[in-house]
Amino acid sequence: QAVAAHEIGHKLTADVATKMGLPSTDLDGAATRIVTEARKSTKHRGVVQMAKAISGYATHSNAEAIAEAVSDVYCNGKSARAESRAIVSVVNKYLKGGK
């Protein structure tokens, strides 16, 4: 389940890229905007520090941070890390039409 949720996280990032007016292949551009916005609602000074709180693999790229966050929220629900919930909240905002 965790691996499937992780891969869904990549698909959601592509969907958000489209909502942002970016090509669906621009995962890095969309992911950078998502993670930067989510970081503002956490206590972290930087996105790498925030990603590290999610998982070691989340530090590989912003796109991986989103995928790991989606997996964390899907698998752990309300027990998911606050950083993961912040990222998923931003993803959901964009998917619901937010700018």
N, C-alpha and C positions, 0 to 999 in steps of 0.2 A: 504494500500500500504506500509506503513512504517513497519508493522509487517512482511509482505511477503519479503520486501527488507532485513530486519534484518535476517531472516532465510536463505535467499540466501547468505548473508555474511558468515554464518557458512559453507555453502556448498562450497563457494569459498575458505575458509580457508582450508577445507579438500582437495580441489584440489591442492592448493599450497603445502600442506604437501607432497602430492605425488610427485610433481615436485621437492621438496627438497630431495627426497629420504627417507622420513619418512612415516610411516603407515598413511593412511588417517584418522585413528582414533586419531592420535596424534595432536589434535587441539591446545593443550597448547604449544607444542614444536614449531609448525609452527607459531602460533600467537605471541609467544615471540620474535621470530626472525623478524617477519614482523613489529611489533610495535616498537621494538628497532631500527630497520633500519629507520622507518618513523620518529621517534623522532629526529634523527640526522638532519633532514631537517627543524625542527621547533625550536622555541626559548626555549623550555622546557628542564629543567634539568633532569626530570625523566618521565617515562611512565605514572605514576599515575597522575601527573600534566597534561600531555597531554590528557589523557583519560577524566579527569574532565572537560576539555574544550569542549569535545564532548557531554557528558551527564553524569548524576549521575550513570546511569546503566552501562556505559562503564567502570567505575572503579571497577566493580566486578571481571573482569579477562581480560587478553589480548584478548581472543577469543570474549568476549562481546564488547570490544573496537572496534574490527574489524567489527563485525556485526552492531554496532551502526554507525560506520563510513560509511559503505556501505549504510545503510538506509538514513543517512544524505545526502550523495552525490546523491543517486537515487531520493530522494524526493525534494531536494533543488538545485540540479545542481550547477551552478556557485556560488550560494549564500551559499553553504555548508561551514562549518568551514574549515579553512586552515588545521587543524589537521586531519580532516576526509579526505580531498583531499590528504594529504600526505600518509595516510594509504592506500587509494585506489590506489594511484600511485604505491606503493610497491607491492600490490597484483597484479595489472596489469602487472608489470614488470616480476614477477614470472610466471604468466599465459602465457605470451608471450615468455617464455623460458629463461628469465634472471636468473642469479645466484647471 
